[in-house]
């Protein structure tokens, strides 16, 4: 895991690793200390593990990158890829290829979406490329599988609505095909997510025309060459936003935060498709409390999914989790992971390993004496069984 520590490291990037599935962690290590901009505060840290390799990138005065080839025991030097304070940094990898993309604001309503690749596991990088062409820019997403690379972005930087745009490469990022416009609306298409499973590419987003917001999905079955029609995922309540998705075989799980006009407090919802995203069952309310529930995150767990979210109000929030049971939408009991009084628990993230047999949750715990990064894990027995039922995508 990686984080920015403003207390111990003056805004440096710190890193810890576990070699026993999260039972214990080694000492924290400052990965910025050998950098070239010690006066800058780091942000937008991204970390990715792929086999024996660990890749870590962040913004610290410019775009920085470090890589490890021994499961994070040691790291190579800091690579300075740009000297500009980039935004929306994304990281992906497949085989020996490492990819990053981000946006750069140039002037009012004008910016670029940049992309860079390394074909040699992050040791050196090729030239940075501009992938949006029309100089309209916004939030970006990135995914890779095999030789295919997918870039998704919105043009919200122009301050006049937002639509979604998509490009793909079929040669490991050397060249890109034409730009596809996935939405064209008077409202806002943003908060987009991108998932890939084989030749299936899923684009999820929130479509807002105030005061309503809907979660919508489009799917490609030919590795991003074309996309099918929009599917409305959310059915209730009036405002649905901050959506996430997990694809497991032909099942597509989608979570979002839902809010009604009658009350400020939100709930977390979960919907399921068993036909690859063509149709969705009615959603279930995962949080179902009087308190405000937000910031849900989703990961594979068992043969289904596990969610984490923040419940309560700033200064008194708690981190909750809940998992599906079996292959459908049946839910187990909700559990308070943070269990702190007083204190403020938030910024939760979740990931999984061993084909969903283990899930790992980290969050930021704030007290009067400062902030801490806390970790908890959930383990299921017989992990090999889950790899047979729902293998990790390769």
C-alpha positions in Angstrom: 0.0 0.0 0.0 1.1 3.6 -0.6 0.1 7.0 0.8 1.2 10.6 1.2 2.5 11.4 4.6 2.6 15.2 5.4 3.6 14.7 9.0 6.6 12.3 8.8 7.7 13.1 5.2 6.6 16.7 4.4 4.2 15.4 1.8 6.3 12.5 0.5 5.1 9.1 -0.8 5.4 6.3 1.7 5.1 2.5 1.0 4.6 -0.7 2.9 4.2 -4.2 1.7 3.0 -7.5 3.1 4.4 -10.9 2.0 1.9 -13.0 4.0 -1.5 -11.9 2.6 -1.8 -8.9 4.9 -1.1 -10.7 8.3 2.0 -8.5 8.8 3.6 -5.5 7.1 7.2 -4.5 6.7 8.6 -1.1 7.7 7.4 2.0 5.9 9.7 3.3 3.2 9.9 6.9 1.8 9.8 6.5 -2.0 10.1 10.3 -2.6 13.3 10.8 -0.6 15.5 10.1 -3.5 13.4 12.3 -5.8 14.4 15.6 -7.4 11.7 17.9 -6.0 11.8 17.5 -2.2 10.1 20.9 -1.7 6.9 19.7 -3.5 3.9 17.9 -1.8 3.0 14.6 -3.5 -0.5 13.7 -4.6 -2.5 11.3 -6.8 -0.5 8.2 -5.8 -1.2 5.1 -7.8 0.2 1.6 -7.1 -0.2 -1.6 -9.2 1.1 -5.1 -8.6 1.4 -7.6 -11.5 3.2 -10.8 -10.8 6.6 -10.0 -9.3 6.5 -6.4 -10.5 5.2 -3.4 -8.5 4.6 -0.1 -10.3 4.1 3.2 -8.4 3.4 6.6 -9.9 2.5 10.0 -8.5 2.5 13.7 -9.1 5.2 15.7 -7.2 5.9 18.9 -9.1 5.6 16.7 -12.2 4.8 13.1 -13.1 7.0 10.6 -11.2 7.4 6.8 -11.5 9.2 4.0 -9.7 9.2 0.2 -10.3 10.2 -2.9 -8.5 10.9 -6.4 -10.0 11.1 -8.3 -6.7 7.6 -7.9 -5.3 8.3 -4.5 -3.8 11.4 -5.4 -1.8 13.5 -2.9 -3.7 12.7 -0.1 -6.2 14.5 1.4 -9.1 15.3 5.1 -9.3 12.7 7.9 -9.5 11.9 8.7 -13.2 10.9 12.2 -13.9 8.4 11.9 -16.8 7.1 15.5 -16.8 7.7 18.8 -14.9 4.1 19.9 -15.0 1.5 19.4 -12.2 -0.6 16.9 -14.1 -4.2 15.9 -13.1 -6.3 12.7 -13.1 -3.3 10.3 -13.2 -4.2 6.7 -14.2 -2.0 3.6 -14.3 -2.4 0.2 -16.1 -0.2 -2.7 -17.1 -0.3 -5.9 -19.2 2.6 -8.2 -19.6 5.8 -6.2 -19.9 3.9 -3.0 -20.9 3.2 -0.2 -18.5 0.8 2.7 -19.4 -0.2 6.0 -17.9 -2.5 8.8 -18.9 -3.6 12.1 -17.4 -5.0 15.5 -18.3 -3.2 18.9 -18.4 -5.1 22.2 -18.2 -3.5 24.6 -20.7 -5.9 27.6 -20.5 -9.5 28.4 -19.8 -11.6 25.4 -21.2 -8.6 24.1 -23.2 -6.4 21.1 -22.2 -4.9 17.8 -23.3 -5.2 14.1 -22.5 -1.7 12.7 -22.5 -0.6 9.1 -22.7 2.8 7.4 -22.2 3.9 3.8 -22.5 6.9 1.6 -21.5 7.3 -1.7 -23.4 10.1 -2.8 -20.9 8.3 -3.0 -17.5 8.8 0.7 -16.7 12.6 0.9 -17.1 12.3 3.5 -19.8 9.3 5.2 -21.5 8.5 6.2 -25.0 7.5 9.7 -26.0 4.4 11.3 -24.5 1.5 11.4 -26.9 -1.7 13.6 -27.0 -4.7 11.3 -27.5 -7.7 13.8 -27.4 -6.7 15.9 -30.5 -9.7 18.3 -30.2 -8.2 20.0 -27.0 -11.3 19.4 -25.0 -10.4 17.5 -21.8 -11.6 16.2 -18.4 -11.4 13.2 -16.2 -9.6 10.2 -17.6 -9.8 6.4 -17.2 -7.3 3.7 -18.5 -7.4 -0.1 -19.0 -5.3 -2.7 -20.7 -5.6 -6.3 -21.5 -3.2 -8.2 -23.8 -2.1 -5.9 -26.6 -5.2 -3.7 -26.2 -5.2 -0.4 -24.4 -8.3 1.7 -23.8 -8.5 5.4 -22.9 -11.8 7.0 -21.8 -12.3 10.7 -20.9 -14.9 13.4 -20.5 -14.7 17.0 -21.8 -15.9 18.6 -18.6 -13.0 21.0 -18.6 -14.9 23.2 -21.1 -17.5 24.2 -18.4 -20.4 23.6 -20.7 -21.8 20.2 -20.1 -19.7 17.0 -20.6 -19.7 14.1 -22.9 -17.6 10.9 -23.0 -14.9 10.0 -25.6 -13.0 6.8 -26.2 -10.0 5.6 -28.0 -8.3 2.2 -28.3 -5.0 0.8 -29.3 -4.5 -2.8 -30.5 -0.7 -2.7 -30.7 0.2 -2.0 -27.0 -0.2 1.7 -27.3 2.0 2.3 -30.3 -0.9 3.7 -32.4 -4.5 4.5 -31.6 -7.7 4.2 -33.6 -10.3 7.0 -34.2 -12.0 8.8 -31.3 -15.5 7.4 -30.5 -18.0 9.8 -29.0 -20.0 7.7 -26.5 -22.5 10.3 -25.3 -24.1 13.4 -26.7 -26.4 15.1 -24.3 -27.4 18.5 -23.0 -26.5 17.3 -19.5 -23.4 16.1 -17.8 -21.8 12.7 -18.6 -19.1 12.2 -16.1 -17.8 10.1 -13.1 -17.0 7.5 -15.7 -15.6 4.0 -15.0 -14.0 1.5 -17.4 -13.8 -2.3 -17.1 -12.5 -5.0 -19.5 -13.2 -8.7 -19.6 -11.9 -10.5 -22.7 -13.4 -8.8 -25.7 -16.0 -7.1 -23.6 -15.4 -3.5 -22.7 -17.8 -1.8 -20.2 -18.2 2.0 -19.9 -20.2 3.2 -16.9 -21.1 6.8 -16.0 -23.5 9.2 -14.3 -25.8 11.1 -16.6 -27.1 14.3 -14.9 -29.7 16.8 -16.0 -30.4 18.6 -12.8 -32.1 17.7 -10.5 -32.0 14.0 -11.7 -29.0 11.8 -12.3 -28.9 8.3 -13.7 -26.3 5.6 -13.9 -25.9 4.3 -17.4 -23.8 1.7 -19.2 -22.5 1.0 -22.7 -20.8 -2.3 -23.7 -18.6 -3.3 -26.5 -18.3 -7.0 -27.5 -15.6 -6.5 -30.1 -12.8 -5.1 -27.9 -13.8 -1.5 -28.2 -14.3 -1.2 -31.9 -18.0 -0.5 -31.6 -20.4 0.0 -28.6 -24.0 -1.1 -28.1 -26.8 1.2 -26.9 -27.1 2.9 -23.6 -28.6 0.8 -20.7 -30.1 2.6 -17.8 -28.8 0.8 -14.6 -30.3 2.9 -11.8 -34.0 2.8 -11.3 -34.3 4.7 -8.0 -33.8 7.1 -6.4 -33.9 10.5 -8.2 -30.2 11.2 -8.0 -27.7 8.3 -8.7 -24.0 9.1 -8.9 -20.5 7.9 -8.0 -21.0 4.5 -9.6 -18.6 1.6 -9.6 -18.6 -1.8 -11.4 -17.2 -5.3 -11.1 -17.5 -7.8 -14.0 -17.5 -11.5 -13.0 -18.2 -13.9 -16.0 -21.5 -12.9 -17.4 -22.5 -11.1 -14.3 -22.0 -7.3 -13.9 -22.3 -5.7 -10.5 -22.9 -2.0 -10.3 -23.0 0.1 -7.1 -23.8 3.8 -6.7 -24.8 6.5 -4.2 -28.5 7.4 -4.4 -30.3 10.5 -3.0 -33.9 11.6 -3.1 -35.1 15.2 -3.2 -36.8 14.8 0.2 -33.7 14.3 2.3 -30.0 15.2 2.3 -28.8 11.7 3.4 -27.8 9.2 0.8 -27.8 5.4 0.6 -25.7 2.9 -1.2 -27.4 0.7 -3.9 -26.3 -2.4 -5.8 -27.6 -3.8 -9.0 -26.8 -7.0 -10.9 -27.0 -8.1 -14.5 -26.7 -11.8 -15.4 -26.6 -11.3 -19.2 -23.5 -9.2 -19.5 -25.0 -5.9 -18.9 -28.0 -6.0 -21.3 -30.5 -5.9 -18.5 -30.4 -5.3 -14.7 -32.5 -6.6 -11.8 -34.0 -4.1 -9.5 -31.3 -2.6 -7.2 -31.1 -3.4 -3.5 -30.3 -0.8 -0.8 -27.0 -1.9 0.8 -26.7 0.7 3.6 -30.4 1.3 4.5 -29.9 3.6 7.4 -31.0 7.0 8.5 -27.4 8.3 8.4 -25.6 9.6 5.3 -23.9 6.9 3.3 -21.4 7.7 0.6 -18.1 6.9 -1.2 -18.9 3.3 -1.9 -16.2 1.1 -3.4 -16.5 -2.4 -4.9 -14.3 -5.4 -5.3 -14.6 -9.1 -6.2 -15.2 -11.3 -3.1 -16.0 -15.0 -3.0 -18.1 -15.6 -6.1 -19.8 -12.2 -5.7 -18.6 -8.8 -4.5 -17.9 -6.9 -1.3 -18.6 -3.2 -0.8 -17.1 -0.6 1.6 -18.6 2.8 2.2 -18.5 5.7 4.6 -21.5 6.3 6.9 -22.2 9.3 9.1 -21.2 12.9 8.9 -17.8 14.7 8.7 -15.9 14.4 11.9 -17.9 11.3 13.1 -17.9 8.9 10.1 -17.4 5.2 10.2 -16.3 2.7 7.5 -18.8 -0.1 6.8 -18.6 -3.2 4.6 -21.1 -5.7 3.3 -20.7 -8.7 0.9 -23.0 -10.6 -1.4 -23.7 -14.3 -0.6 -23.6 -16.7 -3.5 -24.0 -15.6 -7.1 -26.8 -13.1 -6.8 -27.9 -10.0 -4.8 -28.5 -11.7 -1.4 -26.5 -9.7 1.1 -24.8 -10.7 4.3 -24.8 -8.5 7.4 -23.3 -5.1 7.4 -20.1 -4.7 9.6 -18.5 -1.6 11.0 -14.8 -1.9 10.2 -13.5 1.2 11.9 -15.4 1.1 15.2 -13.9 4.3 16.5 -15.5 6.7 19.0 -14.5 9.5 18.8 -12.8 9.9 15.4 -13.4 10.3 11.7 -13.0 7.3 9.3 -13.1 7.9 5.6 -11.4 7.7 2.2 -11.8 3.9 2.2 -10.4 1.7 -0.6 -10.8 -2.0 -1.3 -9.1 -4.6 -3.4 -9.0 -8.4 -3.5 -6.6 -11.2 -4.1 -6.6 -15.0 -4.6 -9.6 -14.9 -7.0 -11.7 -13.0 -4.4 -10.9 -15.3 -1.5 -9.3 -12.4 0.3 -10.4 -8.8 0.4 -8.3 -5.9 1.7 -9.6 -2.6 3.0 -7.6 0.5 4.0 -8.9 3.9 5.2 -7.9 7.2 6.7 -8.5 7.5 10.4 -8.5 11.1 11.7 -8.2 12.0 15.4 -7.2 15.1 17.3 -3.6 14.0 17.3 -3.5 13.4 13.5 -4.3 11.0 10.7 -3.4 7.3 10.4 -3.8 4.7 7.6 -5.6 1.6 8.9 -6.0 -1.8 7.3 -8.3 -4.8 7.7 -8.7 -8.0 5.7 -11.3 -10.7 5.2 -10.3 -14.2 4.2 -12.3 -17.1 3.0 -11.1 -20.7 3.2 -10.2 -22.9 0.2 -9.0 -20.1 -2.1 -8.3 -22.6 -4.9 -12.0 -23.3 -5.1 -12.8 -19.7 -5.9 -10.1 -19.6 -8.6 -12.0 -22.5 -10.2 -15.4 -20.8 -9.9 -14.4 -17.3 -10.7 -10.8 -17.1 -12.0 -8.9 -13.8 -12.0 -8.8 -12.2 -15.5 -5.4 -12.5 -17.1 
